[in-house]
Amino acid sequence: MPVGFVGGAVLAQILEHPKRSELDVTILVRSAEKAKTLETKFGVNKAVIGSNTDLKVVEGLASEADITFNVVCICRPIVQT
């Protein structure tokens, strides 16, 4: 699946849910390639290209949703000085 480990695990559970046909799944991804794959191969209803750091995009998508999952890992290397 073309998303991260945790996000992929959450998305897989949603896509395999018995009532999947009743769900409208939107996902935020960083590339057009991932968006296309998620829509065509995995059946995501809408893949939006953007960044979790773009507050307007995140707020806009969240305002249209009944439920949101934030499974972003912002990992920064530890720099010793």
C-alpha positions in Angstrom: 0.0 0.0 0.0 1.5 3.4 -1.0 1.1 5.0 2.4 3.2 4.7 5.6 3.1 1.7 8.0 0.6 3.0 10.5 -1.6 4.8 7.9 -1.6 1.7 5.7 -2.7 -0.5 8.6 -5.6 1.9 9.5 -6.6 2.3 5.8 -6.5 -1.4 5.2 -8.9 -2.0 8.1 -11.3 0.7 6.7 -11.2 -0.7 3.2 -11.8 -4.2 4.5 -14.8 -3.2 6.7 -18.0 -5.1 6.0 -19.9 -1.8 5.5 -17.1 -0.3 3.2 -19.7 0.5 0.5 -21.4 2.9 2.9 -18.1 4.8 3.6 -16.8 7.7 1.6 -13.0 7.5 2.2 -10.8 10.6 1.6 -7.0 10.5 2.1 -4.3 13.1 2.1 -1.2 12.1 0.2 2.0 13.8 -0.9 2.2 12.7 -4.6 -0.1 12.3 -7.6 1.3 8.8 -8.1 0.2 7.7 -4.7 -3.2 9.4 -5.2 -3.8 7.6 -8.4 -2.8 4.2 -7.0 -5.0 4.6 -4.0 -8.0 5.6 -6.1 -7.6 3.1 -8.9 -6.1 0.0 -7.1 -7.4 0.4 -3.6 -10.8 2.0 -4.1 -10.3 5.2 -2.1 -13.0 7.6 -3.1 -10.9 10.7 -3.1 -7.1 11.2 -2.7 -6.1 14.8 -2.1 -2.5 15.8 -2.9 -1.0 18.0 -0.3 0.8 18.1 3.0 -0.2 17.7 6.6 1.6 21.0 7.3 -0.9 22.9 5.1 -3.4 23.9 7.7 -6.0 25.2 5.2 -6.0 21.9 3.4 -6.2 19.8 6.6 -8.9 22.1 8.0 -10.9 21.9 4.8 -10.8 18.2 4.6 -11.6 17.8 8.3 -14.6 20.1 8.0 -16.1 17.8 5.3 -15.6 14.6 7.4 -17.6 12.9 10.1 -14.5 11.0 11.3 -10.8 11.8 10.9 -7.7 9.8 11.6 -4.3 11.5 12.0 -1.7 8.9 11.5 1.2 11.1 10.6 4.6 10.5 12.1 6.7 13.6 12.1 10.1 12.2 12.9 13.0 14.4 13.2 16.6 13.1 13.7 18.1 13.9 17.1 21.0 16.2 16.6 23.6 16.1 19.3 25.5 19.3 19.9 
